[in-house]
Amino acid sequence: MKYTALGNSGIQVSSFCLGCMSFGDPASQMHAWTLNPQQTDDIVAHALDLGITFFDTANTYSAGTSEEYLGQAIKNHTTRDRVVLASKVYFNEGHLSKAAIEREINGTLSRLGTDYLDLYIIHRFDYTTPIEETMAALDGLVKAGKVRALGASAMYGYQFHNMQFCAEKNGLTPFVSMQNHYNLLYREDERELIPLCEQMNVARTPYSPLAAGRLSRLEWKANTLRSQTDKTAVSKYDSTEQQDSVIVARVDELAKKHGATMTQIALAWHFVKGVASPIIGATKQQYLDDAVGALAINLTAEEVNYLEECYLPHKIVGAI
């Protein structure tokens, strides 16, 4: 495993982040394919064995049970100071208001069984709350010791710029990371948001780096419970299946050339593009083994161009 700095935070993170949306009670009716506590424990233990120390969850994943399962698994296998824990706030009552942020951080810390988060991420941009109120509330969490660093997730470039400018103007804590929607099949943030992150030394930790599995197999659909029930992934990717299948075929072609898997090629592309730590979800241990193998893949400039040249613009998916 390799490790890198999370922007200007001083926090070191593993080159892969384990996304914990796969953990939680399916009775919450968020996803039907989530893992129970024992399965979660097994995945977390294997991730730690591989050197993955960065974990990402959210207050609303499976009605908070993702945080609960993750927190217990961490306690079972390591000490708090050896991992980087991230969670999110937004898809809750009050969105990013001061009252909501102060309420939700306490719930998150309680469910995770910790007294601080390494990284607290705003899940989306809030049109209903003044930016100044949100940034001041987040800064208050840092000053109180409840949060070490702040991150943002999918939004438009101008929104991220305005929030960072607000922090700078008022002497508040800025964001050090951006968790945006990014993969070979969705590259819209290359227009504005990614250059902005590079300019500000904001680490990128993209979600859906494998396009919900569509970059890990030659067939567009898979016979799995997630593929059959994940309506969110369908809405993200299936309307552009015809044009994007050309890119998937090229990933398969390069995988054969390198003696690698498609997953490894698709993830190796992220590192060429300057990503700090892509967020990988896994319901089986071998999926983690496969992903980590991407660190041994070196794509040439010609291969990167070959993967990218067929891309066509997509409608915005992620920012609201």
N, C-alpha and C positions, 0 to 999 in steps of 0.2 A: 504494500500500500504506500501511496505517496500522500504528502500533506502540504497544505498551502495556507497562506494568510487570508483571513476573511476581511478583505478590504483594508481599511485603516484601523480595525478594531484591536489588533494584537492577538486575536483568537486564531488558533491553528485548527483547521478542519481537514478531515480525510478527503481524498479526491473523489469519493463517492459519498452521497448522503442517502441514508435509508429512509425512504418515504413511508410513513406509517398510516396512510389512508387504508391500507390493507388490513389493519388491526381493528378489532372492535366487535361488538355484539350485533349480528345481523338483524336482531329484533328491533334495532333502532330505525330500521327501514331506510337507511341511507344506501347501503350496498348489501347484496345477498351473498357476496363472495368473501367477506372478511373472515379473519382468523380468530379462533378462540384464545383464551389466555395461554394454554399450553403450547399451541402452535406459534403464537406470538413469541413466547419465551424461547422456543427452539430457533426461530429466525433471528432474533436479537442476539442470541448466544453465538450463532454462526457468523453473523456480521462482525461481532467483536473479534472472533477468531481470525477473521480476514483482515482485521485492522481498521474496519469501518467504525468510526467513533462519533459520527455526525448523524443525528436523528431529527426528523422533521415531522411534526404532527399539527393538529389544529383543535381548537376548542369545540368545533362542531363535527369533527369526524366521528361518525357512529355515536352521536349524542354524548360525546365526552369519553366514551369507553376506550377509544384509541389511546388517549392520554393515560387512562388508568392502567391499561394492559402494558403500555410501554414503560411507565414508571415502575411497575412491579418487576418487569423483566430486567430493567437496569439494576435494581436493587439485588436481584438474584445472582447477577453475574459480574458486576464491577462496582467501582466506587464512583460517586457523583463527579469528582474532579477529573475523571479520565474520559468523560464524554462531553459532547457539545449538544445541548438540547434546544430545539427551536419549536415554537408553537405560534399560532396565529389568532388574530382577532378581526372581526368585521361582520361575518354572517350570524349576527346575534342582535338582540334588541338594542337599539340605540347606535348600532354600527360603530363608529369611531368617536363618539362623544366622550367627554371626560368621564362622565358617570359610567358609561359602558366599559371603557378601557379599565378603569379602576375595579369594576366588578368582575370583569372577565379574567383579568390576570390572577386574581385571588382564586377563582375557580380552577384555572389551569394549573397553578402551583399546587393546589390541594390534590387534584387528580393525579398529577405526576409524582406527588410525594417529595417535593423539593421546595426550598425556600428562595430559589432564584432560577431564572431562565438565562441561558447564554445568548439567545437571539429571540427577540419578539418581533413578529412580522405582521404588518397590516395586510390582510388578505386581498383587499381591493381598495380602490379610491372611494371616499365617501363624499357624495355630492350634497349631503344634508347637514354636514357639520363644518364649520369654518376650519380651514387648515391650521390656523393659529391655535385653536382649542385642542386639536388632535396632537400637534407637535409638542405643545406644552404638557399635555397629559402623559405622552410617551416619555418626554424628558424627565418628568417627575418620577416615573418608575425607575429610570436609570439612577437618578440621584438618591432614591430610596433603597437602592441595592437589590431591587426585585428583578432587574433586567441588566445584563451586561452590555448588550448592543442591540441596535434596531435594524430591521429589514423591511422591505416592501415587496409586494407581489404585483401581478399583472395589472398594468394601467398604461395610459398614454404617456408619451415622453414629456409633454408639456406639464402634465400633472405631477410627475416625479420631479421635474425641474422646479416647479413652484413650491413643492414641499421641502425640497433641499434648500431652496433660497430662503424660505421662511425660517428654517432652522439656523442658517448662517446669519441672517439679519437679526435674529433675536437671541443669539448665543445659546441655542438649544442643541440637543444631540441629533446629528444627522443620521441618515441611513447608511449602512455599510454593505448591504447586500440587496440584490434584486432577484426574486424568484419569478421568472417570467415563463411564458409558454414558448418553447423553442425546440425545434428538431428539424431534420432534413425535409419534412413535409410541411413545416410551418415556420417561416422565416421573416414574418412581417416586421418584427422588432428590429431588424437590421437597418430599417430606415431611420429611426430616431432614438429609440430607447437604449439600444445597445451602444451606439456611439456616445450617448450621454453617460452611460455607466462607465465606459472606458475613460472618458474625460475626467470623471470624478473619482476614479479608482474604487468603484463600487463592484464588489465581487458578484459574479453571476452564478446562480444555483438553479438552473432551469428545471421546471417540472415537465413531465411527459416527454422525456428525451427520446423515447422509443415510439412515440405516437400511439400510446396504448397498445403496444405490441405489434403494430402494423409494420414496423421496421425490423422486427425480429424473425419474420417468416415470409416466405414467398407468397403464401395464400393470404388474401385480404382478411378473411374471417377465420376464426379458430373455434373448435368444438369444446369450449370451456364455459363454465358458469359465468365468468365475467363477460366474455364476448357475447353471451346470449342475453345478459341482463344489464350491461353497462350502457344506458341510454346517453349518458354524457359523452362517452367516447364516440358513439355513433354520430351525435350532433357535431362533434369536432371534425371528423375525418371522412365520413362516408360520402358526403356530397361531392368530394373531389377525388373519389377512388380512381376514376379513369386516368386523369392526368398524373396522379401521384404514384400509380402502379409502375410507371416508367422508372421512377426514382427507386422504388423498392427493388425492381429487377436489377438495377445497377449496384445496389448494396449487396445483393446476392452474388452478383458477378465478382465483385471485389473480395467478398468473403471467401469464395472458392480460390481466388488468386493468392490470398494470404494464408490459406489453410486455417481460417478463422470462422467464427459464426457471424451471422448478420448483426446480432446484438453488439458484438465487439466492434464491427466496422462503424455502426451508427453511433456508438458511444465514443470511439476514437476520434470521430469527426468533431465532437464537442470540444475536446481538448485542443485540437488544432485551432478552433475558433475562439480560444481564450477563456472557456468556461472554467470556473474554479472547482465546482462540485455538482455534477448533475444529480438530480433526485431520482433514485431508482426504487420502484416498489417491487416487492417479491412475496409470493405466497409459497415458494418452495426454495430450499437451500441451494439447489443447483442453479437457480436463476442468478443468485448472487455470485456464485463461482464463475458463471459465464460472463457477467458484467465486469468483474474485476480483471478478467483476461484482456479487456480493452487497453489496459495500461501498457501492454507489451506490443501493441499495434502502432506502427508509424506510417501514416499516410503521406504520400508525396503531394506536392502542389498540384501535379497533373491529376492525381486521383481525386483530390478534393474538388477540383474544377469539374471532373467527370460526374461526381455525385451531385453537384449543384447546378449545372448548366441547363437542366430541363425544368427547373422550378418556375412555376407561374404564380402570379400574385393570388392571394387568398383573402377572403373576407376576414375581418378581425374576430378572433376567438380568444377570449381571456379577459381583456379589458372590457369594462362595462360603461 
